[in-house]
Amino acid sequence: MRALREQGRLVHAGQTKHSYPFCWRSDTPLLYKAVPSWFIRVEPLVDELLANNDKTYWVPSFVREKRFANWLQDARDWAVSRNRYWGTPIPLWVSDDLEEVVCVGSIEELFELSGVRLSDLHREHVDPVTIPSRRPGHAPLRRISEVFDCWFESGSMPYAHRHYPFEQRREFEDSFPADFIAEGIDQTRGWFYTLLVLSTALFGQPPFKNLVVNGLVLAEDGQKMSKRKQNYPDPVEIVSLHGADALRLYLINSPVVRAETLKFKEAGVKDVVKDVFLPWFNAFRFFLQNVERLQREEHVALAFSERVHELPRNVMDRWLLSCLQSLVRFVKAEMAAYRLYTVVPRLLRFIDGLTNWYVRSNRRRLKGELGQRECLAALHTLFAVLYDLVRLMAPFVPFLTEFMYQRLHPLLDAAPQPESVHFLLLPDAREELIERDIEDAVEHMQTVVELARCLRDRRTLPLKYPLKEIVVIHKSQSALDQLRSLEAYILEELNVRTMTLSTDRSRYGVRMHAEPDHPRLGGKAKAGFKELCEHVRKLTDAQIEGLLATGHLELAGHSLEPEDIRVGFSLHSDESKARFEAHARHSLFVLLDVVPDEAMQEEGVAREVCNRIQRLRKEAKLQPADAISVCLHTPDDKLLAVIQKHLDMIAANVKQPVLVAKPAAGMDVVVHKEMELKKSQLSITLLRGHVSSKQVSAPSGGPAPFCQFVNVEMCAGAKQGEVATVLLENPRGHGVLEWAHVHELVRRIFACSGRVHLYTDRERRSSVEAGGSPLLLSGSCVFCFPSQ
């Protein structure tokens, strides 16, 4: 620089900031310099490389067609030598003037040329060996100092691992080219390239038939994972916390299998456990629990078949079997095409359908509440599905599926099965069980249920509270007929009393409206985009119907297609707006009657009580088979009346005795909890074992009578608030009283001069006589009002 300045030849001097390569291990600058290298001549092979590349099948295909093909097109001669000590010695012996070059092809050939037989080919043994020169008077040939680029060794893998051509010639020729290989996308210029170059040069064919390209797994912040930076969670801890299966499925169901990058998040592995494994395992456990229940309670020894031999009558059974066979057909086809990124999402959707739709909507059948015949049909269907699902998922989730298989295969009625699920082949699809019409029908049902759930959420109406009516509108009568066949499931799932189906939107004041699809219309209209959008928003029902029916509409000088607009639905009738909440998806429109009804509100409160009892059972870690009794108590008369009115429903729901009373002192209490329900205090006590109403204490505070009784509270007059207990039998099982005798006893106890009236609630809405025999109210409290 000084010399240039002194000579007056310096035009400009300054500093430029630019990126510079640093060693990724030590963070020190790297220095590049030109060094002599040995090359393999690749440029003459370019056309043959491209032709062999076209003979291979890659997943995803764009890597072969774009990235790899472009790299091959511009391929340059390959520098295969490296100037380091450790490595495979390049077998070239040369003279000092490089006029003689000998490439040695084997240990035997080296022995013939040098007279030295080697058994160890590391360079400390190879380098001293010399080969006499063929030119008289010249120094012997010595091996060059360079070693092979490690990618040359990787590219030689198909031959080197069999020691070809010196051994296993037949085995190599029978297995070459490989059926498939898999590596990361960064190997486009590495292993994939060196494999193809060497195979093309040696054999004139590609070294593999199929190739799966994986993306790169990065740290959560998007940087490369680094041991030095420790920017990734410990893999051992991930496996210990969430299991190897969860980690496998997280990676297989990620962008990595589409040759894209993944920012690894431990939360994603945890979500696999929560959203996939736990629901799936719960369905599996629910199946086993009900098999055990059937054997324990009804003494039915069950033996299942892995194949359903006759078509079930139940539509949900047929739907699940049809979906399973469609899944098997899809998985085998996609696996044959090496498309993992399509297989796993479909498997996960099926598990969601199994757990959140089939098991959820058939719990009562599986529990035997609808009879043994329905229970057996549901259990046989569920077994067949779980057994095949375990086989389908085994390659992706090897440990969990093995756990399930070990508990399923002993239930088979066939000959002894293989010891492991991994000894089984994937099942074959049974085309005769695939019923597309049923799959479509259930898909419509799911859409209706999902839309109605959204409407409940919109109005904050919990599912426990029943509603009067749901209206489903669709232009296709066949779709409505399909929904009618699933009406019972829809009503139960949504807790709605009735379902109305209609093809007439105008009857309910439903109109269509259109919104422009901005990206599509922007490309069509250019400068007239805003004007066209205004015209789209003003489209009438008839115009929208015509566009959807014909697929074409001329508007403001432009030709519209159905994809150019987004169709919505809205209510225009004041009556409908006051009564219904509306939601739509595609051509399916759902109206939900959200007008409150007192009787339904009370039933909803009773369902809330059931929910609180079940949650308390869960908190106490009680099993469904544990015998308990439930005691309910509340000082709120309105809540008490609701509980008494729906006592049978509550007991049927929890499947245990339910009593409206406080437990007696000394009883075996499992758990007791005070809580608030609808701004009222509610006390729930779970007692161990089944107890009757006469074993719990009377609200008056006295000891519980040995025989059946009723508590009577005076609600008027001088003795208002006093409580007495009337024995309904004495001794036990004898002298049972009728209501006329009870009225007379109450009149005497409270010293009433005239007639008394007894009710089941303080509001005097229901007299005790309406409830039947006095024994039906044993253990409860009735309310006394003397005649004025």
C-alpha positions in Angstrom: 0.0 0.0 0.0 2.9 2.3 0.9 4.6 1.6 -2.4 1.4 2.3 -4.4 1.0 5.6 -2.6 4.6 6.6 -3.2 4.3 5.8 -6.9 1.1 7.8 -7.1 -0.9 4.8 -8.3 -3.2 4.5 -5.3 -6.7 5.4 -6.4 -8.6 4.7 -3.1 -7.8 3.4 0.4 -10.3 2.4 3.0 -11.9 -0.4 5.0 -14.8 -2.6 4.0 -16.9 -4.6 6.5 -17.9 -8.0 5.2 -18.8 -11.5 6.4 -15.9 -13.9 7.0 -15.8 -17.6 7.7 -15.0 -18.7 11.2 -14.4 -22.1 12.7 -17.7 -23.3 14.2 -15.9 -25.1 17.0 -13.4 -22.5 18.1 -14.9 -19.2 16.7 -11.4 -18.4 15.2 -11.0 -17.0 11.6 -10.4 -19.5 8.9 -7.7 -18.9 6.3 -8.4 -20.2 2.8 -5.4 -20.9 0.5 -4.9 -22.8 -2.8 -3.3 -26.2 -2.4 -2.5 -28.9 -4.9 -5.3 -31.6 -5.0 -6.1 -34.8 -6.8 -9.4 -34.9 -8.7 -11.9 -37.4 -10.1 -13.0 -36.3 -13.6 -16.7 -35.7 -13.2 -17.6 -33.2 -16.0 -17.7 -35.9 -18.8 -20.2 -37.8 -16.6 -22.8 -35.0 -16.3 -25.2 -36.3 -18.9 -25.1 -39.8 -17.5 -25.5 -38.5 -14.0 -28.6 -36.6 -15.0 -30.0 -39.7 -16.7 -29.4 -41.9 -13.7 -31.0 -39.2 -11.4 -34.2 -39.4 -13.5 -34.4 -43.1 -12.8 -34.7 -42.6 -9.1 -37.7 -41.7 -7.0 -37.3 -39.0 -4.3 -39.6 -37.8 -1.5 -40.3 -35.0 -1.7 -39.8 -34.9 -5.5 -38.8 -31.2 -5.8 -35.4 -31.9 -4.2 -34.5 -34.3 -7.1 -36.1 -32.2 -9.8 -34.7 -28.8 -8.7 -32.0 -28.7 -6.1 -30.1 -31.9 -7.0 -30.6 -31.7 -10.7 -29.3 -28.2 -10.8 -26.2 -29.3 -8.8 -25.6 -32.1 -11.2 -26.0 -29.8 -14.2 -23.2 -27.6 -13.0 -21.0 -30.5 -11.6 -17.3 -29.9 -11.6 -14.4 -32.3 -11.2 -14.3 -33.7 -7.7 -11.3 -32.9 -5.5 -11.0 -36.1 -3.4 -7.6 -35.5 -1.6 -7.2 -34.0 1.8 -3.9 -32.8 3.5 -4.2 -34.4 6.9 -2.6 -37.4 8.6 -5.6 -39.4 9.7 -7.7 -40.9 6.9 -7.8 -43.6 4.3 -4.6 -43.5 2.2 -5.1 -42.7 -1.4 -3.6 -45.8 -3.2 -1.5 -43.8 -5.7 2.2 -44.4 -6.0 4.1 -41.9 -8.1 7.6 -41.1 -9.2 9.3 -37.8 -8.1 8.7 -36.3 -11.5 5.1 -37.6 -11.6 5.9 -39.3 -14.9 4.9 -42.6 -13.4 1.6 -43.1 -11.6 0.4 -46.4 -10.3 -3.1 -46.9 -8.9 -3.1 -50.0 -6.7 -6.5 -51.9 -6.6 -6.0 -54.4 -3.8 -3.7 -55.8 -1.1 -2.7 -58.6 -3.5 -1.8 -56.2 -6.3 0.3 -54.2 -3.9 2.2 -57.4 -2.8 2.8 -58.2 -6.5 4.2 -54.7 -7.2 6.2 -54.2 -4.0 6.8 -57.6 -2.5 5.3 -56.3 0.8 2.1 -58.0 2.1 0.1 -55.8 4.4 -2.7 -56.7 6.8 -3.2 -53.2 8.2 -4.0 -50.4 5.7 -3.5 -47.4 8.0 -1.0 -45.0 6.6 1.7 -45.6 9.1 1.9 -49.1 7.6 1.2 -48.2 4.0 3.5 -45.1 3.6 6.9 -46.9 4.0 6.0 -49.3 1.1 7.7 -48.5 -2.2 7.2 -49.8 -5.7 10.2 -50.2 -8.0 10.2 -47.9 -11.0 9.8 -49.4 -14.5 12.4 -46.9 -15.7 15.9 -48.2 -15.1 18.0 -46.0 -12.8 15.0 -44.1 -11.4 14.1 -43.9 -7.8 11.2 -46.1 -6.5 7.6 -44.9 -6.5 6.2 -43.6 -3.2 2.7 -43.2 -2.1 1.4 -39.6 -2.3 1.0 -37.8 1.1 -2.7 -37.1 0.8 -5.7 -39.1 2.2 -9.2 -39.5 0.8 -12.0 -37.0 1.4 -14.3 -38.8 3.9 -17.2 -38.3 1.4 -15.4 -40.6 -1.0 -15.6 -43.3 1.7 -19.3 -42.6 2.3 -20.0 -42.8 -1.4 -18.3 -46.2 -1.5 -20.5 -47.6 1.3 -22.6 -49.9 -0.9 -19.5 -51.8 -2.0 -17.1 -51.3 0.9 -19.5 -52.7 3.6 -19.6 -56.0 1.7 -15.8 -55.9 0.8 -16.9 -56.0 -2.9 -15.5 -57.3 -5.3 -13.3 -59.5 -3.1 -16.1 -61.0 -1.1 -19.9 -61.4 -1.2 -20.2 -60.8 -4.9 -23.6 -62.5 -5.2 -25.0 -60.8 -2.1 -24.0 -57.4 -3.4 -25.3 -58.0 -6.9 -28.7 -59.3 -5.5 -29.2 -56.2 -3.4 -27.8 -53.5 -5.6 -29.2 -50.9 -6.2 -30.6 -50.3 -2.7 -34.4 -50.2 -2.3 -34.3 -46.9 -0.4 -32.0 -44.6 1.6 -32.7 -41.7 3.8 -30.6 -38.7 4.9 -30.9 -34.9 5.5 -31.3 -32.3 2.8 -27.8 -31.1 3.4 -26.6 -34.3 1.8 -27.7 -33.0 -1.6 -24.1 -32.0 -2.2 -22.7 -34.7 0.0 -23.7 -38.3 0.3 -26.4 -38.3 -2.3 -23.9 -36.8 -4.8 -21.0 -39.0 -4.0 -23.1 -42.1 -4.1 -24.4 -41.2 -7.6 -21.0 -40.2 -8.9 -19.2 -43.4 -7.9 -22.1 -45.7 -8.9 -22.4 -44.0 -12.3 -18.7 -44.2 -12.9 -18.4 -47.8 -11.8 -21.6 -49.4 -13.0 -23.4 -46.8 -15.1 -26.6 -47.0 -12.9 -27.9 -45.2 -9.8 -27.0 -46.7 -6.4 -30.6 -46.6 -5.0 -34.2 -46.8 -6.2 -35.9 -44.6 -3.7 -34.7 -41.8 -1.5 -36.4 -40.0 1.5 -35.0 -36.5 2.1 -35.3 -35.2 5.7 -35.2 -31.6 6.7 -32.9 -30.2 9.4 -33.8 -30.0 13.1 -32.9 -26.6 14.5 -33.0 -25.2 18.0 -36.1 -23.4 19.2 -34.6 -20.1 18.3 -34.0 -21.1 14.7 -30.2 -21.6 15.1 -28.3 -24.8 14.6 -28.2 -27.0 17.6 -24.8 -26.6 19.3 -23.1 -28.5 22.1 -21.1 -25.4 22.9 -24.2 -23.1 23.1 -26.3 -25.8 24.8 -29.3 -24.3 22.9 -31.4 -27.5 23.0 -32.9 -29.7 25.7 -31.1 -32.9 26.8 -32.4 -35.8 24.6 -32.1 -38.2 27.5 -34.3 -36.0 29.6 -36.9 -35.7 26.8 -37.1 -39.4 26.5 -37.2 -39.9 30.3 -40.0 -37.3 30.7 -42.2 -38.0 27.7 -41.0 -41.3 26.2 -39.2 -42.3 23.1 -42.5 -42.9 21.2 -43.6 -39.3 21.8 -40.3 -37.9 20.4 -40.5 -40.2 17.4 -44.1 -39.2 16.5 -43.3 -35.5 17.1 -40.5 -35.7 14.5 -42.3 -37.9 12.0 -45.3 -35.6 12.1 -43.2 -32.5 11.6 -41.9 -30.5 8.5 -38.7 -32.5 8.7 -40.3 -35.4 6.7 -41.1 -32.9 4.0 -37.4 -31.8 3.7 -38.2 -28.6 5.6 -36.7 -27.2 8.8 -38.1 -27.8 12.3 -37.6 -25.5 15.3 -37.6 -28.2 18.0 -39.9 -27.4 20.9 -40.2 -29.7 23.9 -43.8 -28.5 24.3 -44.5 -30.2 21.0 -43.4 -33.6 22.3 -45.5 -33.0 25.4 -48.5 -32.2 23.2 -48.2 -35.6 21.4 -48.6 -37.3 24.8 -51.5 -35.1 25.8 -53.4 -34.9 22.5 -52.6 -38.3 21.0 -51.3 -40.9 23.4 -53.5 -40.2 26.4 -56.9 -40.2 24.5 -55.8 -43.3 22.6 -54.7 -45.1 25.7 -57.9 -44.1 27.6 -60.0 -45.7 24.8 -57.8 -48.8 25.1 -58.2 -48.9 28.9 -61.9 -48.2 28.6 -62.3 -51.2 26.4 -60.4 -53.5 28.8 -62.4 -52.2 31.8 -65.7 -53.1 30.1 -64.4 -56.5 29.1 -63.5 -57.1 32.8 -66.8 -55.7 33.9 -68.7 -58.0 31.6 -66.8 -61.0 32.9 -67.1 -60.0 36.5 -70.8 -58.9 36.6 -72.4 -61.0 33.9 -70.0 -63.9 33.8 -69.5 -63.6 30.0 -66.2 -65.0 28.8 -65.3 -63.0 25.8 -63.1 -64.1 22.8 -62.6 -61.7 20.0 -61.8 -62.1 16.4 -59.4 -59.7 14.6 -61.8 -59.7 11.7 -65.4 -58.7 11.8 -67.3 -61.6 10.1 -70.7 -59.9 9.6 -71.7 -56.3 9.1 -72.9 -54.7 12.3 -76.3 -53.2 12.6 -75.2 -50.0 14.4 -74.4 -47.2 12.0 -71.5 -45.9 14.2 -70.0 -49.4 14.3 -70.1 -49.5 10.5 -68.7 -46.0 10.2 -65.7 -46.9 12.4 -65.0 -50.1 10.5 -65.4 -48.3 7.2 -63.0 -45.6 8.3 -60.5 -48.2 9.5 -60.5 -50.0 6.2 -60.2 -46.7 4.3 -57.3 -45.9 6.5 -55.5 -49.2 6.0 -55.9 -48.8 2.2 -54.5 -45.2 2.4 -51.6 -46.1 4.7 -50.4 -49.0 2.6 -50.6 -47.0 -0.6 -48.8 -44.0 0.9 -46.1 -46.1 2.7 -45.4 -47.8 -0.6 -44.8 -44.3 -2.0 -42.6 -43.3 1.0 -44.9 -40.4 1.9 -44.7 -40.2 5.7 -45.9 -36.7 5.8 -49.4 -37.8 4.5 -49.6 -41.1 6.5 -49.1 -39.8 10.1 -51.6 -37.0 9.9 -54.3 -39.4 8.6 -53.5 -41.9 11.5 -53.8 -39.1 14.0 -57.2 -38.0 12.5 -58.4 -41.6 12.9 -57.4 -41.7 16.5 -59.2 -38.5 17.1 -62.3 -40.0 15.4 -62.0 -43.1 17.5 -61.7 -41.4 20.9 -63.7 -38.2 20.5 -66.5 -39.5 18.3 -66.9 -43.3 18.5 -66.0 -44.0 22.1 -67.6 -40.8 23.4 -70.9 -41.3 21.6 -71.1 -45.1 22.4 -70.1 -45.0 26.1 -73.5 -46.3 27.2 -73.4 -49.1 24.7 -69.9 -50.1 25.8 -70.9 -50.0 29.4 -73.8 -52.3 28.8 -76.5 -49.8 29.7 -78.4 -50.5 26.5 -78.3 -54.3 26.9 -75.8 -57.1 26.6 -76.4 -57.5 22.8 -75.5 -53.9 22.1 -72.5 -54.1 24.5 -71.1 -57.2 22.8 -71.5 -55.6 19.3 -69.7 -52.4 20.4 -66.9 -54.3 22.2 -66.3 -56.6 19.2 -66.1 -53.6 16.9 -63.8 -51.7 19.2 -61.5 -54.7 19.6 -61.1 -55.2 15.8 -60.3 -51.5 15.4 -57.8 -51.3 18.3 -56.1 -54.5 17.1 -55.6 -53.2 13.6 -54.7 -49.7 14.7 -51.9 -51.2 16.9 -50.5 -52.9 13.9 -50.7 -49.8 11.7 -49.1 -47.6 14.3 -46.3 -50.1 15.3 -43.7 -48.7 12.9 -44.2 -45.2 14.3 -44.9 -45.9 18.0 -43.1 -49.2 18.7 -43.2 -49.2 22.5 -46.8 -48.2 23.3 -48.2 -50.4 20.5 -46.2 -53.4 22.0 -47.7 -52.6 25.4 -51.2 -52.6 24.0 -50.6 -55.7 21.8 -49.5 -57.8 24.8 -52.9 -57.1 26.4 -55.0 -57.5 23.3 -53.7 -60.7 21.7 -54.6 -63.0 24.7 -58.3 -62.0 24.0 -58.2 -63.5 20.5 -60.2 -66.7 19.8 -57.7 -67.8 17.1 -54.5 -69.8 17.3 -51.6 -68.4 19.4 -50.4 -65.1 17.9 -46.8 -64.0 17.4 -45.1 -62.8 20.6 -44.6 -59.3 19.4 -46.7 -56.9 17.3 -43.4 -56.2 15.3 -43.6 -59.8 14.0 -46.9 -59.0 12.2 -47.4 -57.5 8.8 -49.6 -54.5 8.2 -53.3 -55.6 7.8 -54.9 -55.8 4.4 -57.9 -53.5 3.6 -61.3 -55.2 3.4 -63.0 -53.4 0.6 -66.4 -55.0 1.5 -66.5 -53.0 4.8 -65.9 -49.6 3.2 -69.2 -47.6 3.0 -68.5 -44.2 1.7 -72.1 -43.1 2.2 -71.9 -43.8 5.9 -68.5 -42.0 6.1 -70.1 -39.0 4.4 -73.2 -39.1 6.8 -71.0 -39.1 9.9 -68.9 -36.3 8.4 -72.1 -34.3 8.1 -73.0 -35.2 11.6 -69.7 -34.0 12.9 -70.0 -30.7 11.1 -73.5 -30.2 12.7 -72.2 -31.0 16.1 -69.1 -28.8 15.8 -71.2 -25.8 14.5 -73.7 -26.3 17.4 -70.9 -26.4 19.9 -69.6 -23.1 18.6 -73.1 -21.6 19.0 -73.2 -22.9 22.6 -69.8 -21.3 23.3 -70.9 -18.1 21.7 -73.9 -17.8 24.1 -72.0 -19.4 27.0 -74.5 -22.3 27.2 -72.7 -25.3 28.8 -73.5 -28.7 27.3 -75.1 -29.8 30.6 -78.1 -27.5 30.0 -80.6 -29.0 27.5 -82.0 -26.9 24.6 -85.3 -27.2 22.8 -84.4 -27.5 19.1 -81.7 -27.6 16.5 -82.5 -26.8 12.9 -80.3 -28.1 10.1 -80.7 -26.6 6.6 -79.1 -28.1 3.5 -80.0 -27.9 -0.1 -79.4 -31.7 -0.6 -82.3 -33.9 0.7 -80.0 -36.9 0.6 -77.6 -35.2 3.0 -80.6 -34.5 5.3 -81.7 -38.1 5.1 -78.2 -39.2 6.2 -78.4 -36.8 9.2 -81.8 -38.3 10.1 -80.3 -41.7 10.4 -77.9 -40.3 13.0 -80.5 -38.1 14.8 -80.2 -40.0 18.2 -76.4 -39.4 18.3 -76.8 -35.7 17.4 -79.5 -35.1 20.1 -77.4 -36.9 22.8 -74.2 -35.2 21.8 -75.7 -31.7 21.8 -78.2 -32.3 24.6 -81.1 -31.0 22.5 -84.7 -32.2 22.6 -85.6 -32.2 18.9 -83.9 -31.8 15.5 -85.6 -30.3 12.5 -84.3 -30.8 8.9 -85.1 -28.5 6.1 -84.1 -27.6 2.5 -86.0 -24.3 2.7 -83.8 -21.4 3.9 -86.5 -18.8 3.4 -88.7 -20.4 6.0 -86.3 -19.4 8.7 -85.2 -16.1 7.2 -81.8 -17.3 6.1 -80.1 -15.5 3.3 -76.8 -15.9 1.6 -74.2 -13.1 1.2 -70.9 -13.0 -0.7 -67.6 -11.6 0.3 -64.8 -11.1 -2.3 -61.7 -13.3 -2.2 -59.2 -10.5 -2.4 -56.1 -12.3 -3.7 -58.0 -14.0 -6.6 -60.1 -11.0 -7.6 -57.1 -8.6 -7.3 -55.3 -10.6 -10.0 -58.4 -10.6 -12.2 -59.7 -7.0 -11.8 -56.4 -5.1 -11.5 -57.4 -1.4 -11.4 -61.2 -2.2 -11.2 -60.7 -4.3 -8.0 -62.5 -2.0 -5.6 -65.5 -1.6 -7.9 -65.7 -5.3 -8.4 -65.7 -6.0 -4.7 -68.6 -3.6 -4.2 -70.6 -5.5 -6.9 -69.7 -8.9 -5.2 -71.1 -7.7 -1.9 -74.4 -6.7 -3.5 -75.0 -10.1 -5.1 -78.5 -11.5 -4.4 -79.4 -14.9 -3.2 -80.4 -15.9 -6.8 -77.2 -14.7 -8.3 -75.1 -16.6 -5.7 -77.1 -19.7 -6.2 -76.6 -19.4 -10.0 -72.9 -18.9 -9.6 -72.6 -22.0 -7.4 -74.8 -24.1 -9.7 -73.2 -23.1 -13.0 -69.7 -22.3 -11.9 -69.8 -19.0 -13.9 -71.2 -15.4 -13.5 -70.6 -12.3 -15.5 -70.3 -9.3 -13.2 -69.1 -5.8 -14.0 -67.3 -7.0 -17.1 -65.5 -9.8 -15.3 -66.1 -13.6 -15.3 -66.5 -14.9 -11.8 -66.0 -18.5 -10.6 -67.2 -20.0 -7.2 -63.6 -19.8 -5.9 -63.6 -16.0 -6.4 -66.1 -15.4 -3.5 -66.6 -16.6 0.0 -70.3 -17.4 0.7 -71.8 -16.7 4.1 -75.2 -17.0 5.7 -77.2 -14.7 7.9 -80.6 -14.4 9.6 -82.9 -11.6 8.3 -86.1 -12.6 10.2 -86.7 -10.8 13.5 -88.5 -13.8 14.9 -85.5 -16.0 14.0 -83.0 -13.6 15.3 -84.8 -13.5 18.7 -85.0 -17.3 18.9 -82.0 -18.7 17.1 -78.3 -18.5 17.1 -76.9 -19.3 13.6 -73.7 -20.7 12.2 -72.7 -22.2 8.8 -70.0 -24.2 7.0 -70.0 -24.5 3.3 -73.6 -25.3 2.3 -74.6 -26.6 5.8 -76.5 -24.1 8.0 -77.3 -24.7 11.7 -79.8 -22.9 13.9 -79.9 -23.5 17.6 -82.8 -22.5 19.8 -81.3 -20.6 22.7 -84.5 -19.3 24.4 -84.2 -20.4 28.1 -86.8 -22.8 29.5 -87.2 -23.2 33.3 -87.6 -27.0 33.2 -84.5 -27.3 31.1 -82.6 -25.0 33.3 -83.4 -27.2 36.3 -82.2 -30.3 34.4 -79.0 -28.4 33.6 -78.5 -27.7 37.4 -79.1 -31.4 38.1 -76.5 -32.3 35.5 -74.1 -29.8 37.2 -74.7 -31.7 40.5 -73.8 -35.0 38.6 -70.6 -33.3 37.3 -69.6 -32.1 40.8 -70.1 -35.6 42.2 -68.0 -37.2 39.4 -65.2 -34.7 39.9 -65.2 -35.4 43.6 -64.9 -39.1 42.9 -62.0 -38.4 40.6 -60.3 -36.2 43.3 -60.7 -39.0 45.8 -59.1 -41.4 43.2 -62.1 -43.7 43.3 -62.5 -46.4 40.6 -65.8 -46.9 38.8 -66.2 -50.3 40.5 -65.8 -48.8 44.0 -69.1 -49.1 46.0 -70.0 -45.7 47.5 -73.0 -43.7 48.5 -73.5 -40.0 47.9 -75.1 -37.6 50.4 -76.3 -34.2 49.2 -77.3 -31.4 51.4 -78.1 -27.7 50.7 -79.9 -25.0 52.8 -81.2 -23.5 49.5 -84.9 -24.6 49.0 -84.8 -24.0 45.3 -81.7 -26.1 44.8 -83.0 -28.8 47.1 -86.3 -29.0 45.1 -84.3 -29.4 41.9 -82.2 -32.2 43.4 -85.2 -34.0 44.7 -87.1 -33.7 41.4 -84.1 -35.1 39.5 -82.9 -37.5 42.1 -83.4 -40.6 39.9 -81.6 -39.0 37.0 -78.7 -38.1 39.3 -78.5 -41.6 40.7 -78.7 -43.2 37.2 -75.9 -40.9 36.1 -73.4 -41.6 38.9 -74.6 -45.3 39.2 -74.5 -45.2 43.0 -77.1 -44.6 45.7 -77.8 -40.8 46.1 -79.4 -39.6 49.3 -80.6 -36.1 50.2 -79.4 -35.9 53.8 -76.4 -35.3 56.0 -74.3 -38.4 56.9 -74.6 -39.7 60.5 -71.7 -39.3 62.8 -69.2 -42.2 62.7 -70.0 -43.2 59.1 -67.1 -44.1 56.8 -66.6 -40.9 54.9 -64.3 -41.1 51.9 -64.4 -37.4 51.1 -66.5 -34.4 52.0 -66.6 -31.0 50.2 -68.5 -27.8 50.5 -69.0 -25.9 47.3 -71.0 -23.2 45.5 -73.4 -24.1 42.8 -75.5 -21.3 41.1 -74.8 -19.0 44.1 -76.1 -21.6 46.5 -74.2 -23.7 49.0 -74.0 -27.5 48.2 -72.5 -30.1 50.5 -71.4 -33.4 48.9 -70.2 -36.4 51.0 -69.1 -39.7 49.6 -69.5 -42.6 51.9 -67.8 -46.0 51.6 -70.2 -48.8 50.6 -73.9 -48.7 49.8 -76.0 -47.2 52.6 -79.8 -46.6 52.7 -81.6 -43.5 53.7 -82.4 -44.8 57.2 -78.7 -45.1 58.0 -78.1 -41.4 57.6 -79.0 -38.7 60.2 -82.1 -36.7 60.2 -81.8 -33.0 59.5 -83.3 -32.3 62.9 -80.0 -33.3 64.4 -81.1 -36.5 66.2 -79.8 -40.0 65.7 -80.8 -41.8 62.5 -83.7 -44.1 63.2 -83.2 -47.8 62.4 -86.4 -48.0 60.4 -87.6 -45.7 57.5 -88.6 -42.2 58.4 -89.4 -38.7 57.0 -88.4 -35.4 58.5 -91.1 -32.7 58.8 -90.4 -29.0 59.0 -93.1 -26.6 60.2 -93.2 -23.6 57.9 -95.8 -21.3 59.5 -97.4 -20.4 62.8 -95.9 -20.3 66.3 -93.7 -23.4 65.7 -92.3 -22.2 62.4 -88.8 -23.6 61.8 -89.2 -26.6 64.1 -88.3 -30.0 62.7 -89.7 -33.4 63.8 -89.1 -37.0 62.6 -92.0 -39.3 61.8 -91.4 -43.1 61.6 -93.0 -44.5 58.5 -92.8 -48.1 59.9 -92.4 -49.6 63.3 -91.0 -52.1 63.8 -88.9 -52.5 60.7 -90.9 -53.9 57.8 -94.2 -53.7 59.7 -96.9 -51.1 60.3 -96.2 -49.0 57.2 -98.1 -45.7 57.3 -100.2 -44.1 54.5 -100.2 -40.4 54.0 -103.5 -40.0 55.9 -101.8 -41.4 59.1 -98.7 -39.2 58.5 -100.9 -36.1 58.3 -102.6 -37.0 61.6 -99.3 -37.6 63.4 -97.9 -34.3 62.2 -101.0 -32.5 63.3 -100.6 -34.0 66.8 -96.8 -33.4 67.0 -97.1 -29.7 66.2 -100.4 -29.3 68.2 -102.3 -27.9 65.2 -106.0 -27.4 65.8 -107.0 -27.8 62.1 -105.9 -29.7 59.1 -102.2 -29.7 57.9 -100.8 -29.8 54.4 -97.5 -31.5 53.5 -95.4 -30.6 50.5 -92.0 -31.7 49.1 -90.9 -28.0 48.7 -91.3 -24.7 50.6 -93.0 -23.2 47.6 -95.9 -25.7 47.9 -95.6 -26.7 44.3 -95.9 -30.4 44.8 -97.9 -32.2 47.5 -96.4 -35.3 49.1 -99.3 -37.5 47.8 -98.1 -36.8 44.2 -94.9 -38.7 44.9 -96.7 -42.0 45.7 -96.0 -44.1 48.8 -94.5 -42.3 51.9 -91.6 -44.8 51.7 -90.4 -43.2 48.4 -89.6 -40.1 50.4 -87.8 -41.9 53.2 -84.9 -40.0 54.5 -86.0 -36.7 53.0 -87.6 -33.6 54.4 -91.2 -32.5 53.8 -92.7 -29.1 54.6 -95.8 -28.6 56.7 -98.3 -25.7 56.3 -101.3 -25.6 58.7 -104.7 -24.6 57.4 -105.5 -20.9 58.0 
